[in-house]
Amino acid sequence: MTLVSFWFVVLVVFWTGFLVLEGFDFGVGMLHGVVGSDERGRRLAIQTIGPVWDGNEVWLIVAAAGTFAAFPGWYATMFSGFYLAFVLLLVALIARGVSFEFYGKRDSARWRRAWDAATTGGSLLAPLLIGVALGNLLHGVPIGTDQEYAGTFTDLLNGYSLFCGVTVVLVCLLHGASFLTLKTTGALRERAVRVGRRIAPVAAAAVLGFAVWTQVMGGEGFWALLVEAVAVLAAVAAAWLQGRGRDGRAFAATSLTMAAVVVSIFVNLYPRVMVSTLGSSTDLTISNTSSAPYSLKVMTVAAAILFPVVLAYQGWTYYIFRRRVGGPDAAAAGGTGPVAGRAR
């Protein structure tokens, strides 16, 4: 494997890691107002992700920085072409993050409702936009011979890419419901189970539709078919496991579903990184967008040293905050948001 191919795989790992980890955060954010019957319930739902949500978002920063460093041509075309979509994504992530911290700053029902809406809206809009962006990489956008984006914002709103966005949102919802079932107790957990059971068949159907559409549009051999089959089987398994007392297995199944959905897009892309609707001659590939070999060598050494440290630290964080939320000792923390989750 060449260094160029190696770094394509590394970026796939980064994007997959981000959506697997941040995916349940998004799901919890979208569902916290549904599974929480009162203010305390909503705060307890948010506390399940309090210690980890900001660490999970680091994967997005690493994925974007890695794309810039390893494939500057890809980064330039994608971030210029998807500029408005990425600005909206940034707004959604900021609104969501600020809502966690500002929710309890005033003793006002209107204030708290506004920040609850920001949590829900940001958690919905972010995965939708990410799914649309990933779908457009494979569907194709207008790219000229100079590797410049030659379209408009409306070119991003095609059927396949929008369906990818909806699929990612639905998988996030199921992923979040599974996480809440795994991390909560009592009435909050029971409501999460009920919500998960309702979402599961819809999410599984969406993953099936995504797999079929992806295979018909851009199926690239055995490996693409295999990953798409894994996505469908994992989604069906996740739907079947919801509410059957196998919380860990259900969460593992939703994690695998999300991973397989993301990986399937990149497997169908390779060795391209962006498909051009103006002809295959203007497709962006790992070869015509990559950095110089020396740069990739330096990046490989740095990644080999730093990446295991990041994984160890994040694994330690999940281990420390592994307890379920919702016991009697959580009552006093009902209105303090994720900060209470870090302190516990």
C-alpha positions as CSV (number, residue, x, y, z in Angstrom):
1,M,0.0,0.0,0.0
2,T,1.4,3.4,-0.9
3,L,1.4,6.3,1.5
4,V,-1.3,8.0,-0.6
5,S,-3.6,5.1,-0.2
6,F,-2.7,4.7,3.5
7,W,-3.8,8.3,4.2
8,F,-7.0,7.8,2.4
9,V,-7.7,4.9,4.7
10,V,-6.7,7.0,7.7
11,L,-9.1,9.7,6.7
12,V,-11.9,7.1,6.3
13,V,-11.1,6.0,9.9
14,F,-11.3,9.6,11.1
15,W,-14.7,10.3,9.4
16,T,-16.0,7.0,10.6
17,G,-14.8,7.5,14.1
18,F,-16.4,10.9,14.2
19,L,-19.9,9.7,13.1
20,V,-19.8,6.6,15.3
21,L,-18.9,8.6,18.4
22,E,-20.6,11.9,17.7
23,G,-23.6,10.1,16.1
24,F,-25.0,9.0,19.5
25,D,-24.4,12.5,20.8
26,F,-26.5,13.9,18.0
27,G,-29.1,11.2,18.6
28,V,-29.3,12.1,22.3
29,G,-29.5,15.8,21.5
30,M,-32.5,15.2,19.1
31,L,-34.2,12.8,21.6
32,H,-33.6,14.5,24.9
33,G,-36.9,16.4,24.7
34,V,-38.8,13.2,23.8
35,V,-37.4,10.8,26.4
36,G,-37.3,13.5,29.1
37,S,-40.9,14.0,30.3
38,D,-39.9,17.0,32.5
39,E,-36.9,19.3,33.0
40,R,-35.1,16.8,35.2
41,G,-35.5,14.1,32.6
42,R,-34.2,16.2,29.8
43,R,-31.1,17.2,31.9
44,L,-30.4,13.6,32.8
45,A,-30.5,12.7,29.1
46,I,-28.0,15.4,28.3
47,Q,-25.8,14.3,31.2
48,T,-25.3,10.9,29.6
49,I,-23.2,12.7,26.9
50,G,-21.8,15.5,29.2
51,P,-18.3,14.0,29.7
52,V,-17.7,12.9,26.1
53,W,-19.5,15.1,23.6
54,D,-16.7,17.7,23.2
55,G,-14.1,15.0,22.9
56,N,-16.1,13.3,20.2
57,E,-16.2,16.4,18.2
58,V,-12.4,16.5,18.1
59,W,-12.6,13.7,15.5
60,L,-14.2,16.1,13.1
61,I,-11.4,18.6,13.6
62,V,-8.8,15.9,13.0
63,A,-10.6,14.6,9.9
64,A,-10.8,18.1,8.4
65,A,-7.1,18.9,9.3
66,G,-6.0,15.5,8.0
67,T,-7.8,16.1,4.7
68,F,-6.1,19.5,4.4
69,A,-2.7,18.1,5.1
70,A,-2.8,14.9,3.1
71,F,-5.0,15.9,0.2
72,P,-5.0,19.7,-0.1
73,G,-6.6,19.6,-3.6
74,W,-9.5,17.6,-2.2
75,Y,-9.8,19.9,0.7
76,A,-9.8,23.1,-1.4
77,T,-12.4,21.9,-3.8
78,M,-14.7,20.3,-1.2
79,F,-14.6,23.2,1.3
80,S,-15.1,25.9,-1.4
81,G,-17.9,24.0,-3.1
82,F,-19.7,23.0,0.1
83,Y,-18.9,26.4,1.8
84,L,-22.5,27.4,2.6
85,A,-23.3,23.9,3.8
86,F,-20.2,23.8,6.1
87,V,-21.0,27.3,7.5
88,L,-24.5,26.0,8.4
89,L,-22.8,22.9,9.9
90,L,-20.5,25.2,12.0
91,V,-23.5,27.2,13.2
92,A,-25.3,24.1,14.2
93,L,-22.4,22.7,16.1
94,I,-21.8,26.1,17.9
95,A,-25.5,26.5,18.8
96,R,-25.5,22.9,20.2
97,G,-22.4,23.3,22.2
98,V,-23.4,26.7,23.6
99,S,-26.8,25.4,24.6
100,F,-25.2,22.8,26.9
101,E,-23.3,25.5,28.8
102,F,-25.9,28.3,28.8
103,Y,-29.0,26.3,29.6
104,G,-28.8,26.8,33.4
105,K,-27.5,30.3,33.4
106,R,-30.9,31.9,34.1
107,D,-33.9,30.8,36.1
108,S,-36.3,31.4,33.2
109,A,-38.6,28.9,31.5
110,R,-38.4,30.8,28.2
111,W,-34.6,30.9,28.4
112,R,-34.4,27.1,28.9
113,R,-36.9,26.4,26.2
114,A,-34.8,28.4,23.8
115,W,-31.6,26.5,24.6
116,D,-33.5,23.1,24.5
117,A,-34.6,24.1,20.9
118,A,-30.9,24.9,20.1
119,T,-29.8,21.5,21.3
120,T,-32.5,19.7,19.3
121,G,-32.0,21.8,16.2
122,G,-28.3,21.7,16.2
123,S,-28.2,18.0,16.8
124,L,-30.6,17.5,13.8
125,L,-29.0,19.9,11.3
126,A,-25.4,18.7,11.8
127,P,-25.8,15.1,10.8
128,L,-28.2,16.0,8.0
129,L,-25.6,18.3,6.5
130,I,-22.7,15.9,7.0
131,G,-24.8,13.1,5.3
132,V,-25.6,15.4,2.4
133,A,-21.9,16.3,2.0
134,L,-20.8,12.7,2.0
135,G,-23.5,11.8,-0.4
136,N,-22.3,14.5,-2.8
137,L,-18.8,13.1,-2.9
138,L,-20.1,9.9,-4.5
139,H,-23.1,11.3,-6.4
140,G,-20.9,13.9,-8.1
141,V,-20.8,17.7,-8.3
142,P,-19.7,20.0,-11.2
143,I,-15.8,20.2,-11.1
144,G,-13.9,21.9,-13.9
145,T,-10.6,20.9,-15.4
146,D,-8.9,23.3,-13.0
147,Q,-10.2,21.3,-10.0
148,E,-12.5,24.2,-9.1
149,Y,-16.1,23.7,-8.1
150,A,-18.2,24.9,-11.0
151,G,-21.7,24.6,-9.5
152,T,-24.0,26.4,-7.0
153,F,-25.5,25.5,-3.6
154,T,-28.6,24.0,-5.3
155,D,-26.4,21.4,-7.1
156,L,-25.8,19.8,-3.7
157,L,-29.5,19.2,-3.2
158,N,-29.9,16.1,-5.3
159,G,-32.1,13.1,-4.4
160,Y,-29.3,10.7,-3.5
161,S,-27.4,13.2,-1.3
162,L,-30.5,14.3,0.5
163,F,-31.4,10.6,1.1
164,C,-27.9,10.1,2.5
165,G,-28.5,13.0,4.9
166,V,-31.9,11.6,6.1
167,T,-30.3,8.1,6.5
168,V,-27.5,9.5,8.7
169,V,-30.1,11.4,10.8
170,L,-32.2,8.2,11.3
171,V,-29.2,6.1,12.2
172,C,-28.1,8.8,14.7
173,L,-31.6,8.7,16.2
174,L,-31.4,5.0,16.7
175,H,-27.8,5.2,17.9
176,G,-28.8,7.8,20.4
177,A,-31.8,5.8,21.7
178,S,-29.5,2.8,22.1
179,F,-27.0,4.9,24.0
180,L,-29.7,6.2,26.3
181,T,-31.0,2.7,26.9
182,L,-27.4,1.7,27.8
183,K,-26.7,4.7,30.0
184,T,-29.9,5.4,31.9
185,T,-32.2,3.7,34.5
186,G,-35.8,3.8,35.5
187,A,-38.5,5.7,33.6
188,L,-36.0,7.5,31.4
189,R,-34.6,4.2,30.2
190,E,-38.1,2.8,29.6
191,R,-39.0,5.8,27.4
192,A,-35.7,5.5,25.5
193,V,-36.6,1.8,24.8
194,R,-40.0,2.7,23.5
195,V,-38.6,5.5,21.3
196,G,-35.9,3.1,20.0
197,R,-38.4,0.5,19.0
198,R,-40.4,3.0,17.0
199,I,-37.3,4.4,15.2
200,A,-35.7,1.1,14.6
201,P,-37.8,-0.2,11.6
202,V,-37.7,3.2,9.9
203,A,-33.9,3.4,10.3
204,A,-33.4,-0.1,9.1
205,A,-35.6,0.6,6.0
206,A,-33.6,3.8,5.3
207,V,-30.3,1.9,5.5
208,L,-31.6,-0.8,3.1
209,G,-32.7,1.9,0.7
210,F,-29.3,3.6,1.0
211,A,-27.5,0.4,0.3
212,V,-29.6,-0.5,-2.8
213,W,-29.3,3.1,-4.2
214,T,-25.6,3.2,-3.5
215,Q,-25.0,-0.1,-5.2
216,V,-27.1,0.8,-8.2
217,M,-25.5,4.2,-8.6
218,G,-21.9,3.4,-7.9
219,G,-21.3,-0.2,-6.9
220,E,-17.6,-0.9,-7.2
221,G,-17.1,-4.6,-6.8
222,F,-17.1,-7.2,-4.0
223,W,-15.9,-5.0,-1.2
224,A,-18.5,-2.3,-1.8
225,L,-21.3,-5.0,-1.8
226,L,-19.9,-6.6,1.3
227,V,-19.8,-3.3,3.3
228,E,-23.4,-2.4,2.2
229,A,-24.6,-5.9,3.2
230,V,-22.9,-5.4,6.6
231,A,-24.8,-2.1,7.0
232,V,-28.1,-3.7,6.3
233,L,-27.6,-6.7,8.5
234,A,-26.3,-4.5,11.4
235,A,-29.4,-2.2,11.0
236,V,-31.7,-5.2,11.1
237,A,-29.9,-6.6,14.1
238,A,-30.1,-3.3,15.9
239,A,-33.8,-3.1,15.3
240,W,-34.3,-6.6,16.6
241,L,-32.2,-6.0,19.7
242,Q,-33.9,-2.9,20.8
243,G,-35.6,-3.3,24.2
244,R,-34.7,-7.0,24.6
245,G,-32.4,-6.5,27.5
246,R,-29.2,-6.6,25.4
247,D,-28.3,-3.0,25.6
248,G,-24.6,-3.5,24.9
249,R,-25.2,-5.6,21.8
250,A,-27.8,-3.1,20.5
251,F,-25.4,-0.2,20.9
252,A,-22.7,-2.3,19.2
253,A,-25.1,-3.0,16.3
254,T,-26.0,0.7,15.8
255,S,-22.3,1.6,16.0
256,L,-21.6,-1.0,13.3
257,T,-24.5,0.3,11.2
258,M,-23.2,3.9,11.3
259,A,-19.6,2.7,10.5
260,A,-20.7,0.6,7.6
261,V,-22.8,3.4,6.1
262,V,-19.9,5.8,6.1
263,V,-17.3,3.3,4.9
264,S,-19.5,2.2,2.0
265,I,-19.4,5.7,0.6
266,F,-15.6,5.8,0.7
267,V,-15.2,2.2,-0.6
268,N,-17.3,3.2,-3.7
269,L,-15.3,6.4,-4.1
270,Y,-11.8,4.9,-4.1
271,P,-9.5,5.8,-5.7
272,R,-11.5,8.9,-6.3
273,V,-12.2,11.4,-3.6
274,M,-14.8,13.5,-5.4
275,V,-16.8,12.5,-8.5
276,S,-17.4,15.1,-11.2
277,T,-20.6,15.3,-13.1
278,L,-18.8,17.0,-15.9
279,G,-17.0,13.8,-16.9
280,S,-14.6,11.2,-15.3
281,S,-11.6,13.1,-16.7
282,T,-12.2,15.8,-14.1
283,D,-12.8,13.5,-11.1
284,L,-10.6,14.2,-8.1
285,T,-8.5,11.2,-7.1
286,I,-6.1,10.4,-4.3
287,S,-3.3,10.8,-6.9
288,N,-4.1,14.3,-8.3
289,T,-5.0,15.9,-5.0
290,S,-2.4,14.5,-2.6
291,S,0.5,16.2,-0.8
292,A,4.2,15.5,-1.6
293,P,5.6,12.2,-0.5
294,Y,7.8,13.8,2.1
295,S,4.9,15.6,3.7
296,L,3.0,12.3,4.0
297,K,6.0,10.6,5.6
298,V,6.2,13.3,8.3
299,M,2.5,13.0,8.9
300,T,2.7,9.3,9.2
301,V,5.4,9.5,11.9
302,A,3.4,12.1,13.8
303,A,0.2,10.1,13.6
304,A,1.9,6.9,14.7
305,I,3.1,8.7,17.9
306,L,0.0,10.8,18.7
307,F,-3.0,8.8,17.6
308,P,-2.5,6.0,20.2
309,V,-2.2,8.6,22.9
310,V,-5.6,10.2,21.8
311,L,-7.2,6.7,21.7
312,A,-5.9,5.8,25.2
313,Y,-7.1,9.1,26.7
314,Q,-10.6,8.9,25.1
315,G,-10.9,5.2,26.1
316,W,-10.0,6.2,29.7
317,T,-12.7,8.9,29.7
318,Y,-15.3,6.4,28.6
319,Y,-14.2,4.0,31.3
320,I,-14.3,6.6,34.1
321,F,-17.8,7.8,33.1
322,R,-19.2,4.3,32.4
323,R,-22.0,4.4,35.1
324,R,-25.6,4.8,34.2
325,V,-27.4,8.1,34.8
326,G,-30.7,8.4,36.6
327,G,-30.2,7.2,40.2
328,P,-31.4,9.1,43.2
329,D,-28.1,11.1,43.5
330,A,-28.8,12.7,40.2
331,A,-31.9,14.5,41.3
332,A,-30.0,17.6,42.5
333,A,-28.2,17.8,39.2
334,G,-31.3,18.0,37.1
335,G,-30.8,21.5,35.8
336,T,-27.1,21.8,35.5
337,G,-26.5,20.2,32.1
338,P,-23.4,18.4,31.0
339,V,-21.1,20.1,33.4
340,A,-22.6,18.0,36.2
341,G,-21.8,14.9,34.1
342,R,-18.1,15.9,34.1
343,A,-18.0,16.4,37.8
344,R,-19.6,13.2,38.9
